[in-house]
Amino acid sequence: MGYEHIAAEVKEGVGTVVLDRPPLNILNMAMMQEINQALQDFSNQGIKLLVFKAEGKGFSGGVDVGEHMGDMAPKMIDVFHAMFRNMDKLGVPSIAVVNGAALGGGCELAVYCDLVIASEKSKFGQPEIQVGVFPPIAALIFPRIMGRKKAMELLLSGDVIPAEEAKDLGLVNTVVAPEDLAAEAEKFIGKFKKMSGVVMKHTKEAALTGLQEDEEKSLAGIEDLYLNRLMQTHDANEGLKAFMEKRKPEWKES
């Protein structure tokens, strides 16, 4: 379907959403509803990877503040958080390609992804505290990614940090020169495109299961996932068999 504020496509098992609301890709409800529709559509297309990119001066300057106030706030939060719930429902590894500012809701969208590749001119931050609110998604995930102390500092100060510092904190995987971002992003994405979709999906779920507070419960959950779900798939067995036979595996599942 056609979109006004984004572009979306599926190619070679990769579902890509491109933010395209110039100049700063401010996330209004109409744009977020389009993102949600694209994510829901991807669920029927057997993708193995989800990628977010952006046109314009930056990744996203965040959620439209005008739609964050008064009676509109509950609807805005519902639509905004639906993006993350839809990402979770897809269950596939997600990658953000960031060039320029990723602030507020834009930062949350980028760093909620499992992997982030950013240009040297990128910057990340949650300035919501400075306008009297806090970022729910960042409050959920920042302490899990970087630890409580630095997460508290960023959430309570609203500081904006450069890409290299974001990398040091674990928010970003790799930082490249702006002129190299497109090519390096394709190489980065390519590392995962060649893997089995179903195995990556189960691996992601296992890693997230391991974040549960009860370590024994987490381990039991991972063991069940590994033995009773992953190992029942064609691709898991094909991968092991191909290794033993010293050949490339032939993936069939997504």
N, C-alpha and C positions, 0 to 999 in steps of 0.2 A: 504494500500500500504506500501511497505518497505521504510524506510528512512535511510540515512547515518549518520545524525548528531543529530537526535532526536528519541524518541519513542513516539507513540501516541496510545491511546486506549479509548474506551467508555465502561464503566461498571457501572451498576446500576444508569444510568442517569448522570454519571460524566464523562466528557471528560477530559482526562489527557494528558498533553504534558510534556515529560521529556527531558530536555536539556542533551545531551550526546556527547559533543565534548571535550574530555579530552585534557589537564588537567583543563583548566579554563573556558570552554564553551564560548570562544570568538565567538561573533555573526558575522559570515561572511555572505555574501549574499546568498550562497547556503543553509546555515542553516536557515536563516530567511525565505527564500522561502519555505522551508519544513514546518516551523511553520505556515506560511500563508496557505499552502495547507491543513494542519491538521485542522486549524480553519475553513476553508471553508467546509471541509468534515463534521465537527461537526455540521454545520448548517443544514445538511440533516438528522441528526440522533436523533433529539429531546432531546438534553442534557438539564439538569436543572442546572448544575454547570460546571465551567471550572477551572481546577487546573493546575498550573505550578509547576514542581519539577525539580531537577537537580541531576545528578551523578557527581562524582569527588570532587575536593578540594573546590569548591565554587559554588554559584548559577550561576553567569556569571561575567566575567571581563569586559564586555562591547563589543561594536562594534569593528570589525577589523579596526584598524587605517589605515592600508594599503589600504582599500577600501573606505576611507573617504576623499580621496585627489583627486585634479584635476578633470578630466572629469568623474571620477567614483562617485563623491560625489552626484550628483543629483539622480543617480540610487540607490545608497545606501540609501539615505534619503527616496526615494519612497518605497523601499522594507521594510525598517525599520518601517516607519510610517504606512504601510499597516497592520502590526501586530496589531496596536492599533485600526485602523479602522475596522479590521475584528473582534476584540474583541467587539467593539461597536455594530457591526451588529448582533453579536450573542445575545447581550442584556442580557445574563444570569450573575448571580453573579460569580465573579472570585476570586480565592484564590491562593496566592503564598506561597510555602513552601521553606524557605530560610535557608541554612546551609553554612556558610562561606561568602565570599565576593559577594556583589551585587553592582557592580560599573558601572558608565557610563550608557550605554544602558541596562545593566543588572539590575541596580538599577531602571531605568525607567520602565522596564518590570515588575519588582516585585511590585513597589509601585503604578503602574497604576491599578493593581488588586484591587478589592474592599476590600479584606481582606488579611492580611499577618500574618503568623505564622513563627517565626524565632528562631534559636538556639542562645544561649548566645555567641557563637563565631562568629556570623554573624556581618557584617559591611556594611554600606551603604554610598554611596557618588557619587557625580557628579564632577569628576576631569577635565572635558572638558575644563574649563576656563584656566587650567594650560598648555594646548597645543594649546590655541589660538582660541577655538570655544566655543559654549554654547550648552546645551542640550535642544532642543525644547520641548520635552515632559515634562521634569522636569520644564521648565520655565512655561509651561501651568498649571501643576497640583500642584507644590509645594506651591504656594501662596494660593491655595484653601484648601490645607490640613492643613498647619501649620501657615498660616498668612504671611504677606508681609515681616516683619523684619527678621525673621529667614530664610525664603526662600531666601531672598537676600543675607544673610550671606553665606549660603551654596552654592548658585549658583555662587557668585562672588569670593569665596575663594577656592572652590573645596575641602573643608574639608571632610574627611571621618569620620563617627561617628559610635559608637558601637550600638548594637541592643537595649540596654536599653534606650539610648538617642533617638534612632529612635522611640521607643515606646512612650516616653514622648512627642515627637513632633507630634504623630498621624500617623506616617508612617507605624507603625507596631501595630498589635492588641495584640499579646501575645508573650512572650519570654520564652523559656524552655531550659532545659539542653540539650546539644547535643545528649547525649545517649537516651533521651526521645523523640526526635523530631518526629521520625517515628510514634510512638504510639500516641503521643499527636496530631499530624497532622490528623491522622485517626479519633480521637475523635472530633477534631475541625470540620473537614469536615462532620462528621456524624450528627452534629447539623443541618446542612442545607439539607442534603440528605433526611431527613424525611419530609421536607416541600414540598408544592406544587410548581412545577416548574413555572407554569404560574403566580401564585401569587407572587413569588419571583421576577420574571421578571418585573411585573408591579410595584412592590414596589421599585425596583432599579430605574426604569424609573421615578417614582414619586420623589424619593430622588434627582436625578440628575436634574429634572425639577425645584426643589426647589432652586437650586444653581443659577438660572437665576437672573440677577440684579434687574429686576422689580418684586417686591414682589407680587403685585396684579396679574400681568400676570402669575407669577409662580403658585400662588394659583389657579387661574382659570384653568391653564393647569392641575394641579394635580386633581382638582375637576372633570374635564372632563375625565381624565384618570380613576379616581376611579369609577365614575358613569356610564360612557358610554363604558368602556372597561373592567376594572376589574370585575365589577359587572355583566357583561354579560357572564362571564365564569362559567362553572360548578363548578370548584374548589372553587371559592370564596363563592358561595352559599352553597356548600357542607360543607365547613369549618364552616360557621355560623350555619348551621343546625345541624352539629355534636356537636358543642358546646352546643347548646340548648338541645340536646338529650343526653348529657353527654357520648359521645362515641368518638372513634378515627375516624377522617375523612378518607375517601377513595378517594385519589387523582387520577384523570384520565387524566389530561392535563400536557403538558411539555412546 
